[in-house]
């Protein structure tokens, strides 16, 4: 019973992340990116939001995959999925750092 509730919550979080990722790929909705969030109003109006939407969409997609892996792990009890989760987390962090550097270089 407890595993079912946990899996349900993890699934809802994963689905939400996939939805936000899809909207970011379409460049719709709020831009979940620190460069945009901390920019002044004038900077927001002049900045090219496309690379930031793409970066946010990919990070949200990878986070959604991580939560989906947790759902499968909780439901099926496949312990080695934890290592795939960690690998996905590492890829997400590396992608976020590398893409930020590339965006800033222009």
C-alpha positions as CSV (number, residue, x, y, z in Angstrom):
1,X,0.0,0.0,0.0
2,X,2.8,2.4,1.0
3,X,4.7,1.7,-2.2
4,X,1.5,2.4,-4.3
5,X,1.1,5.8,-2.7
6,X,4.8,6.6,-3.2
7,X,4.7,5.5,-6.8
8,X,1.5,7.6,-7.4
9,X,3.2,10.7,-6.1
10,X,6.4,10.1,-8.0
11,X,4.3,9.5,-11.2
12,X,2.4,12.8,-10.7
13,X,5.7,14.6,-10.3
14,X,7.2,12.9,-13.4
15,X,4.1,13.7,-15.5
16,X,4.2,17.3,-14.4
17,X,7.9,17.6,-15.3
18,X,7.2,16.0,-18.7
19,X,4.4,18.5,-19.2
20,X,6.6,21.5,-18.3
21,X,9.3,20.1,-20.6
22,X,6.9,19.8,-23.5
23,X,5.7,23.4,-23.0
24,X,9.3,24.6,-22.8
25,X,10.2,22.8,-26.1
26,X,7.3,24.7,-27.7
27,X,8.6,27.9,-26.0
28,X,5.3,28.4,-24.2
29,X,4.6,29.3,-20.6
30,X,6.9,30.4,-17.9
31,X,10.6,30.2,-18.6
32,X,12.1,28.1,-15.8
33,X,15.6,29.3,-16.1
34,X,17.7,31.3,-13.6
35,X,19.2,33.5,-16.3
36,X,15.6,34.7,-17.1
37,X,14.3,34.7,-13.6
38,X,17.1,36.9,-12.3
39,X,17.3,39.2,-15.3
40,X,15.9,42.7,-15.1
41,X,12.7,43.6,-16.9
42,X,14.8,45.4,-19.6
43,X,17.1,42.4,-20.1
44,X,14.1,40.0,-20.3
45,X,12.7,42.0,-23.2
46,X,15.9,42.0,-25.2
47,X,17.3,38.6,-24.5
48,X,17.0,35.7,-26.9
49,X,14.9,33.2,-24.9
50,X,15.2,30.3,-27.3
51,X,18.4,28.7,-25.9
52,X,17.1,29.1,-22.4
53,X,13.8,27.5,-23.2
54,X,15.7,24.6,-24.8
55,X,18.0,24.2,-21.9
56,X,15.1,24.2,-19.4
57,X,13.1,21.8,-21.6
58,X,16.0,19.3,-21.7
59,X,16.7,19.5,-17.9
60,X,13.0,19.1,-17.1
61,X,12.8,16.1,-19.5
62,X,15.8,14.5,-17.7
63,X,14.3,15.2,-14.3
64,X,11.0,13.6,-15.5
65,X,13.0,10.5,-16.6
66,X,14.6,10.4,-13.2
67,X,11.3,10.4,-11.4
68,X,9.9,7.8,-13.9
69,X,12.8,5.6,-13.1
70,X,11.9,5.9,-9.4
71,X,8.3,4.9,-10.1
72,X,9.5,1.7,-11.9
73,X,11.9,1.0,-9.1
74,X,9.3,1.4,-6.4
75,X,6.6,-0.7,-8.3
76,X,8.9,-3.5,-9.5
77,X,11.6,-3.4,-6.9
78,X,14.4,-3.4,-9.4
79,X,17.4,-2.2,-7.3
80,X,19.9,-1.6,-10.2
81,X,17.6,1.2,-11.5
82,X,19.1,3.3,-8.7
83,X,22.4,3.4,-10.6
84,X,20.6,4.4,-13.8
85,X,18.9,7.2,-11.8
86,X,22.3,8.4,-10.5
87,X,23.7,8.3,-14.1
88,X,20.8,10.3,-15.3
89,X,21.3,12.8,-12.5
90,X,25.0,13.1,-13.4
91,X,24.2,13.6,-17.1
92,X,21.6,16.3,-16.1
93,X,24.1,18.2,-14.0
94,X,26.8,18.0,-16.6
95,X,24.4,19.1,-19.4
96,X,23.2,22.1,-17.3
97,X,26.7,23.3,-16.6
98,X,28.0,22.8,-20.2
99,X,24.9,24.3,-21.8
100,X,25.1,27.3,-19.6
101,X,28.7,27.9,-20.5
102,X,27.9,27.5,-24.2
103,X,24.9,29.9,-24.0
104,X,27.0,32.6,-22.2
105,X,29.7,32.3,-24.9
106,X,27.2,33.0,-27.5
